[in-house]
């Protein structure tokens, strides 16, 4: 599993979902590559543009397996890629 940083996402101009596990469920929060959390319609208030997302950045290694099952089991997410957020980036 490839580890990446939020800075990698910014340099590659790649917006992403930040995946975490809360209350026994997968939570996906959309972020623009600039670091701003996206609105519900994937609009970035800082950049003033809509963003397309095809990357899921996982906070923990155990989430990666859940996300990969999600990607492979749901045709709407077949083009998504999952990465592990580098440990130094996690609060």
N, CA, C and O atoms as a GROMACS GRO file, in nm:
protein
  364
    1UNK      N    1   0.084  -0.118   0.000
    1UNK     CA    2   0.000   0.000   0.000
    1UNK      C    3   0.088   0.124   0.000
    1UNK      O    4   0.176   0.139   0.084
    2UNK      N    5   0.063   0.209  -0.094
    2UNK     CA    6   0.141   0.332  -0.106
    2UNK      C    7   0.097   0.433  -0.001
    2UNK      O    8  -0.022   0.457   0.018
    3UNK      N    9   0.194   0.493   0.068
    3UNK     CA   10   0.167   0.599   0.164
    3UNK      C   11   0.188   0.733   0.096
    3UNK      O   12   0.284   0.752   0.021
    4UNK      N   13   0.097   0.826   0.121
    4UNK     CA   14   0.108   0.960   0.064
    4UNK      C   15   0.080   1.063   0.173
    4UNK      O   16   0.028   1.031   0.279
    5UNK      N   17   0.115   1.187   0.143
    5UNK     CA   18   0.087   1.298   0.234
    5UNK      C   19  -0.016   1.391   0.170
    5UNK      O   20  -0.044   1.381   0.050
    6UNK      N   21  -0.070   1.478   0.249
    6UNK     CA   22  -0.161   1.578   0.195
    6UNK      C   23  -0.085   1.672   0.101
    6UNK      O   24  -0.142   1.725   0.006
    7UNK      N   25   0.042   1.692   0.128
    7UNK     CA   26   0.126   1.774   0.041
    7UNK      C   27   0.142   1.708  -0.096
    7UNK      O   28   0.143   1.777  -0.199
    8UNK      N   29   0.153   1.574  -0.099
    8UNK     CA   30   0.157   1.501  -0.227
    8UNK      C   31   0.030   1.529  -0.307
    8UNK      O   32   0.036   1.552  -0.428
    9UNK      N   33  -0.084   1.528  -0.239
    9UNK     CA   34  -0.211   1.554  -0.305
    9UNK      C   35  -0.213   1.696  -0.362
    9UNK      O   36  -0.262   1.720  -0.472
   10UNK      N   37  -0.160   1.790  -0.285
   10UNK     CA   38  -0.157   1.930  -0.328
   10UNK      C   39  -0.066   1.947  -0.450
   10UNK      O   40  -0.104   2.012  -0.547
   11UNK      N   41   0.053   1.887  -0.444
   11UNK     CA   42   0.147   1.899  -0.556
   11UNK      C   43   0.093   1.837  -0.684
   11UNK      O   44   0.120   1.887  -0.794
   12UNK      N   45   0.015   1.729  -0.670
   12UNK     CA   46  -0.042   1.662  -0.787
   12UNK      C   47  -0.180   1.717  -0.824
   12UNK      O   48  -0.242   1.669  -0.919
   13UNK      N   49  -0.226   1.818  -0.749
   13UNK     CA   50  -0.359   1.876  -0.770
   13UNK      C   51  -0.467   1.767  -0.772
   13UNK      O   52  -0.550   1.762  -0.863
   14UNK      N   53  -0.462   1.681  -0.671
   14UNK     CA   54  -0.555   1.569  -0.660
   14UNK      C   55  -0.645   1.589  -0.539
   14UNK      O   56  -0.599   1.583  -0.425
   15UNK      N   57  -0.773   1.612  -0.563
   15UNK     CA   58  -0.869   1.621  -0.454
   15UNK      C   59  -0.900   1.479  -0.407
   15UNK      O   60  -0.877   1.384  -0.481
   16UNK      N   61  -0.951   1.466  -0.286
   16UNK     CA   62  -0.964   1.332  -0.227
   16UNK      C   63  -1.071   1.328  -0.119
   16UNK      O   64  -1.113   1.430  -0.064
   17UNK      N   65  -1.114   1.205  -0.091
   17UNK     CA   66  -1.194   1.178   0.028
   17UNK      C   67  -1.096   1.137   0.137
   17UNK      O   68  -1.007   1.056   0.113
   18UNK      N   69  -1.111   1.191   0.256
   18UNK     CA   70  -1.034   1.147   0.372
   18UNK      C   71  -1.122   1.048   0.447
   18UNK      O   72  -1.229   1.083   0.497
   19UNK      N   73  -1.076   0.923   0.455
   19UNK     CA   74  -1.155   0.815   0.514
   19UNK      C   75  -1.116   0.790   0.658
   19UNK      O   76  -0.997   0.779   0.690
   20UNK      N   77  -1.216   0.781   0.743
   20UNK     CA   78  -1.195   0.746   0.884
   20UNK      C   79  -1.304   0.650   0.927
   20UNK      O   80  -1.402   0.629   0.855
   21UNK      N   81  -1.286   0.591   1.043
   21UNK     CA   82  -1.382   0.496   1.098
   21UNK      C   83  -1.438   0.555   1.226
   21UNK      O   84  -1.366   0.572   1.325
   22UNK      N   85  -1.567   0.588   1.225
   22UNK     CA   86  -1.631   0.649   1.341
   22UNK      C   87  -1.765   0.581   1.369
   22UNK      O   88  -1.844   0.560   1.278
   23UNK      N   89  -1.789   0.548   1.495
   23UNK     CA   90  -1.915   0.486   1.536
   23UNK      C   91  -1.950   0.364   1.450
   23UNK      O   92  -2.064   0.348   1.406
   24UNK      N   93  -1.851   0.280   1.426
   24UNK     CA   94  -1.869   0.156   1.348
   24UNK      C   95  -1.914   0.179   1.204
   24UNK      O   96  -1.984   0.096   1.146
   25UNK      N   97  -1.873   0.291   1.146
   25UNK     CA   98  -1.904   0.313   1.004
   25UNK      C   99  -1.793   0.393   0.936
   25UNK      O  100  -1.720   0.470   0.999
   26UNK      N  101  -1.785   0.372   0.807
   26UNK     CA  102  -1.688   0.444   0.725
   26UNK      C  103  -1.737   0.586   0.700
   26UNK      O  104  -1.851   0.606   0.658
   27UNK      N  105  -1.652   0.683   0.726
   27UNK     CA  106  -1.684   0.824   0.703
   27UNK      C  107  -1.589   0.877   0.597
   27UNK      O  108  -1.467   0.866   0.611
   28UNK      N  109  -1.645   0.935   0.491
   28UNK     CA  110  -1.566   0.994   0.382
   28UNK      C  111  -1.590   1.144   0.378
   28UNK      O  112  -1.702   1.188   0.353
   29UNK      N  113  -1.485   1.221   0.402
   29UNK     CA  114  -1.494   1.366   0.399
   29UNK      C  115  -1.420   1.417   0.275
   29UNK      O  116  -1.303   1.386   0.257
   30UNK      N  117  -1.487   1.496   0.190
   30UNK     CA  118  -1.425   1.544   0.067
   30UNK      C  119  -1.336   1.666   0.089
   30UNK      O  120  -1.376   1.762   0.156
   31UNK      N  121  -1.216   1.662   0.032
   31UNK     CA  122  -1.122   1.773   0.042
   31UNK      C  123  -1.069   1.810  -0.096
   31UNK      O  124  -1.045   1.724  -0.181
   32UNK      N  125  -1.052   1.939  -0.116
   32UNK     CA  126  -0.984   1.991  -0.234
   32UNK      C  127  -0.834   1.971  -0.213
   32UNK      O  128  -0.788   1.961  -0.100
   33UNK      N  129  -0.761   1.964  -0.320
   33UNK     CA  130  -0.615   1.950  -0.308
   33UNK      C  131  -0.552   2.069  -0.235
   33UNK      O  132  -0.442   2.057  -0.182
   34UNK      N  133  -0.621   2.183  -0.232
   34UNK     CA  134  -0.568   2.300  -0.162
   34UNK      C  135  -0.574   2.284  -0.011
   34UNK      O  136  -0.513   2.361   0.062
   35UNK      N  137  -0.649   2.182   0.037
   35UNK     CA  138  -0.661   2.156   0.180
   35UNK      C  139  -0.796   2.194   0.238
   35UNK      O  140  -0.827   2.158   0.352
   36UNK      N  141  -0.875   2.264   0.162
   36UNK     CA  142  -1.008   2.309   0.208
   36UNK      C  143  -1.109   2.194   0.198
   36UNK      O  144  -1.110   2.120   0.100
   37UNK      N  145  -1.193   2.181   0.302
   37UNK     CA  146  -1.300   2.082   0.296
   37UNK      C  147  -1.402   2.128   0.192
   37UNK      O  148  -1.438   2.246   0.188
   38UNK      N  149  -1.447   2.036   0.107
   38UNK     CA  150  -1.541   2.069   0.002
   38UNK      C  151  -1.684   2.074   0.056
   38UNK      O  152  -1.717   2.007   0.154
   39UNK      N  153  -1.766   2.154  -0.009
   39UNK     CA  154  -1.907   2.159   0.024
   39UNK      C  155  -1.975   2.035  -0.033
   39UNK      O  156  -1.911   1.956  -0.103
   40UNK      N  157  -2.103   2.016  -0.002
   40UNK     CA  158  -2.175   1.895  -0.043
   40UNK      C  159  -2.172   1.870  -0.193
   40UNK      O  160  -2.172   1.754  -0.236
   41UNK      N  161  -2.169   1.973  -0.272
   41UNK     CA  162  -2.166   1.958  -0.418
   41UNK      C  163  -2.023   1.954  -0.474
   41UNK      O  164  -2.002   1.970  -0.594
   42UNK      N  165  -1.926   1.930  -0.384
   42UNK     CA  166  -1.784   1.922  -0.419
   42UNK      C  167  -1.727   2.055  -0.469
   42UNK      O  168  -1.632   2.058  -0.546
   43UNK      N  169  -1.789   2.164  -0.424
   43UNK     CA  170  -1.741   2.298  -0.457
   43UNK      C  171  -1.639   2.341  -0.352
   43UNK      O  172  -1.662   2.325  -0.232
   44UNK      N  173  -1.526   2.396  -0.398
   44UNK     CA  174  -1.424   2.446  -0.307
   44UNK      C  175  -1.444   2.596  -0.290
   44UNK      O  176  -1.431   2.673  -0.386
   45UNK      N  177  -1.476   2.639  -0.167
   45UNK     CA  178  -1.498   2.783  -0.146
   45UNK      C  179  -1.369   2.866  -0.160
   45UNK      O  180  -1.376   2.985  -0.190
   46UNK      N  181  -1.254   2.804  -0.138
   46UNK     CA  182  -1.127   2.877  -0.152
   46UNK      C  183  -1.090   2.895  -0.299
   46UNK      O  184  -1.058   3.006  -0.342
   47UNK      N  185  -1.096   2.787  -0.375
   47UNK     CA  186  -1.058   2.792  -0.518
   47UNK      C  187  -1.173   2.840  -0.606
   47UNK      O  188  -1.152   2.882  -0.720
   48UNK      N  189  -1.294   2.832  -0.552
   48UNK     CA  190  -1.416   2.870  -0.623
   48UNK      C  191  -1.438   2.784  -0.748
   48UNK      O  192  -1.475   2.834  -0.854
   49UNK      N  193  -1.414   2.652  -0.732
   49UNK     CA  194  -1.434   2.558  -0.841
   49UNK      C  195  -1.491   2.428  -0.786
   49UNK      O  196  -1.471   2.394  -0.670
   50UNK      N  197  -1.564   2.356  -0.873
   50UNK     CA  198  -1.609   2.221  -0.838
   50UNK      C  199  -1.494   2.125  -0.861
   50UNK      O  200  -1.415   2.143  -0.954
   51UNK      N  201  -1.485   2.024  -0.778
   51UNK     CA  202  -1.376   1.926  -0.787
   51UNK      C  203  -1.431   1.786  -0.813
   51UNK      O  204  -1.534   1.748  -0.758
   52UNK      N  205  -1.361   1.712  -0.895
   52UNK     CA  206  -1.390   1.569  -0.916
   52UNK      C  207  -1.297   1.492  -0.823
   52UNK      O  208  -1.181   1.529  -0.804
   53UNK      N  209  -1.348   1.384  -0.766
   53UNK     CA  210  -1.268   1.305  -0.672
   53UNK      C  211  -1.266   1.160  -0.717
   53UNK      O  212  -1.371   1.101  -0.746
   54UNK      N  213  -1.145   1.103  -0.723
   54UNK     CA  214  -1.132   0.959  -0.752
   54UNK      C  215  -1.025   0.895  -0.663
   54UNK      O  216  -0.973   0.788  -0.696
   55UNK      N  217  -0.992   0.961  -0.552
   55UNK     CA  218  -0.893   0.911  -0.458
   55UNK      C  219  -0.954   0.908  -0.318
   55UNK      O  220  -1.022   1.002  -0.276
   56UNK      N  221  -0.927   0.800  -0.246
   56UNK     CA  222  -0.966   0.790  -0.106
   56UNK      C  223  -0.839   0.774  -0.025
   56UNK      O  224  -0.765   0.677  -0.042
   57UNK      N  225  -0.815   0.869   0.063
   57UNK     CA  226  -0.697   0.872   0.148
   57UNK      C  227  -0.737   0.821   0.286
   57UNK      O  228  -0.819   0.882   0.355
   58UNK      N  229  -0.680   0.708   0.326
   58UNK     CA  230  -0.720   0.640   0.449
   58UNK      C  231  -0.632   0.680   0.567
   58UNK      O  232  -0.509   0.678   0.557
   59UNK      N  233  -0.696   0.717   0.678
   59UNK     CA  234  -0.623   0.760   0.797
   59UNK      C  235  -0.546   0.645   0.864
   59UNK      O  236  -0.440   0.668   0.923
   60UNK      N  237  -0.598   0.522   0.853
   60UNK     CA  238  -0.535   0.407   0.919
   60UNK      C  239  -0.528   0.289   0.823
   60UNK      O  240  -0.608   0.278   0.729
   61UNK      N  241  -0.431   0.202   0.848
   61UNK     CA  242  -0.414   0.085   0.761
   61UNK      C  243  -0.538  -0.004   0.762
   61UNK      O  244  -0.574  -0.058   0.658
   62UNK      N  245  -0.602  -0.019   0.877
   62UNK     CA  246  -0.720  -0.108   0.884
   62UNK      C  247  -0.834  -0.056   0.797
   62UNK      O  248  -0.919  -0.133   0.753
   63UNK      N  249  -0.837   0.074   0.773
   63UNK     CA  250  -0.942   0.132   0.689
   63UNK      C  251  -0.919   0.100   0.541
   63UNK      O  252  -1.014   0.093   0.463
   64UNK      N  253  -0.794   0.081   0.504
   64UNK     CA  254  -0.761   0.053   0.363
   64UNK      C  255  -0.835  -0.071   0.314
   64UNK      O  256  -0.892  -0.069   0.205
   65UNK      N  257  -0.836  -0.178   0.393
   65UNK     CA  258  -0.907  -0.300   0.354
   65UNK      C  259  -1.055  -0.277   0.336
   65UNK      O  260  -1.116  -0.329   0.242
   66UNK      N  261  -1.114  -0.201   0.424
   66UNK     CA  262  -1.257  -0.169   0.415
   66UNK      C  263  -1.284  -0.088   0.288
   66UNK      O  264  -1.380  -0.115   0.216
   67UNK      N  265  -1.200   0.009   0.263
   67UNK     CA  266  -1.216   0.094   0.145
   67UNK      C  267  -1.197   0.014   0.017
   67UNK      O  268  -1.272   0.033  -0.079
   68UNK      N  269  -1.099  -0.074   0.014
   68UNK     CA  270  -1.077  -0.156  -0.107
   68UNK      C  271  -1.196  -0.246  -0.135
   68UNK      O  272  -1.233  -0.265  -0.251
   69UNK      N  273  -1.255  -0.303  -0.031
   69UNK     CA  274  -1.377  -0.384  -0.051
   69UNK      C  275  -1.490  -0.296  -0.105
   69UNK      O  276  -1.565  -0.338  -0.193
   70UNK      N  277  -1.499  -0.176  -0.053
   70UNK     CA  278  -1.599  -0.080  -0.098
   70UNK      C  279  -1.579  -0.047  -0.246
   70UNK      O  280  -1.674  -0.046  -0.323
   71UNK      N  281  -1.456  -0.021  -0.284
   71UNK     CA  282  -1.423   0.013  -0.423
   71UNK      C  283  -1.456  -0.104  -0.516
   71UNK      O  284  -1.516  -0.084  -0.622
   72UNK      N  285  -1.416  -0.224  -0.477
   72UNK     CA  286  -1.436  -0.340  -0.564
   72UNK      C  287  -1.580  -0.390  -0.563
   72UNK      O  288  -1.623  -0.459  -0.656
   73UNK      N  289  -1.655  -0.357  -0.459
   73UNK     CA  290  -1.792  -0.406  -0.449
   73UNK      C  291  -1.898  -0.310  -0.498
   73UNK      O  292  -2.015  -0.345  -0.503
   74UNK      N  293  -1.858  -0.189  -0.534
   74UNK     CA  294  -1.955  -0.088  -0.576
   74UNK      C  295  -1.914  -0.033  -0.713
   74UNK      O  296  -1.812   0.036  -0.724
   75UNK      N  297  -1.993  -0.062  -0.817
   75UNK     CA  298  -1.957  -0.018  -0.952
   75UNK      C  299  -1.936   0.133  -0.965
   75UNK      O  300  -1.860   0.178  -1.051
   76UNK      N  301  -2.002   0.212  -0.881
   76UNK     CA  302  -1.987   0.357  -0.889
   76UNK      C  303  -1.847   0.402  -0.846
   76UNK      O  304  -1.806   0.514  -0.878
   77UNK      N  305  -1.775   0.317  -0.773
   77UNK     CA  306  -1.643   0.352  -0.722
   77UNK      C  307  -1.530   0.274  -0.789
   77UNK      O  308  -1.417   0.275  -0.740
   78UNK      N  309  -1.560   0.206  -0.900
   78UNK     CA  310  -1.460   0.118  -0.962
   78UNK      C  311  -1.335   0.191  -1.010
   78UNK      O  312  -1.228   0.130  -1.021
   79UNK      N  313  -1.346   0.321  -1.038
   79UNK     CA  314  -1.230   0.397  -1.087
   79UNK      C  315  -1.155   0.469  -0.975
   79UNK      O  316  -1.061   0.544  -1.002
   80UNK      N  317  -1.195   0.446  -0.851
   80UNK     CA  318  -1.127   0.509  -0.738
   80UNK      C  319  -0.999   0.436  -0.702
   80UNK      O  320  -0.984   0.317  -0.727
   81UNK      N  321  -0.906   0.511  -0.642
   81UNK     CA  322  -0.782   0.455  -0.590
   81UNK      C  323  -0.774   0.485  -0.442
   81UNK      O  324  -0.819   0.590  -0.396
   82UNK      N  325  -0.716   0.392  -0.366
   82UNK     CA  326  -0.702   0.410  -0.221
   82UNK      C  327  -0.555   0.420  -0.184
   82UNK      O  328  -0.472   0.346  -0.236
   83UNK      N  329  -0.524   0.512  -0.093
   83UNK     CA  330  -0.389   0.529  -0.042
   83UNK      C  331  -0.395   0.541   0.109
   83UNK      O  332  -0.498   0.576   0.166
   84UNK      N  333  -0.284   0.512   0.173
   84UNK     CA  334  -0.271   0.527   0.317
   84UNK      C  335  -0.208   0.663   0.345
   84UNK      O  336  -0.105   0.698   0.287
   85UNK      N  337  -0.270   0.739   0.435
   85UNK     CA  338  -0.214   0.867   0.476
   85UNK      C  339  -0.090   0.840   0.560
   85UNK      O  340  -0.096   0.764   0.657
   86UNK      N  341   0.020   0.900   0.523
   86UNK     CA  342   0.146   0.880   0.595
   86UNK      C  343   0.126   0.909   0.745
   86UNK      O  344   0.062   1.009   0.781
   87UNK      N  345   0.179   0.824   0.830
   87UNK     CA  346   0.157   0.832   0.974
   87UNK      C  347   0.187   0.970   1.032
   87UNK      O  348   0.119   1.013   1.124
   88UNK      N  349   0.285   1.039   0.980
   88UNK     CA  350   0.322   1.170   1.032
   88UNK      C  351   0.213   1.275   1.004
   88UNK      O  352   0.216   1.383   1.062
   89UNK      N  353   0.118   1.243   0.915
   89UNK     CA  354   0.011   1.336   0.878
   89UNK      C  355  -0.114   1.317   0.963
   89UNK      O  356  -0.206   1.398   0.956
   90UNK      N  357  -0.119   1.212   1.042
   90UNK     CA  358  -0.237   1.180   1.122
   90UNK      C  359  -0.232   1.248   1.257
   90UNK      O  360  -0.130   1.246   1.325
   91UNK      N  361  -0.345   1.308   1.296
   91UNK     CA  362  -0.349   1.371   1.430
   91UNK      C  363  -0.355   1.268   1.540
   91UNK      O  364  -0.359   1.304   1.658
   0.00000   0.00000   0.00000
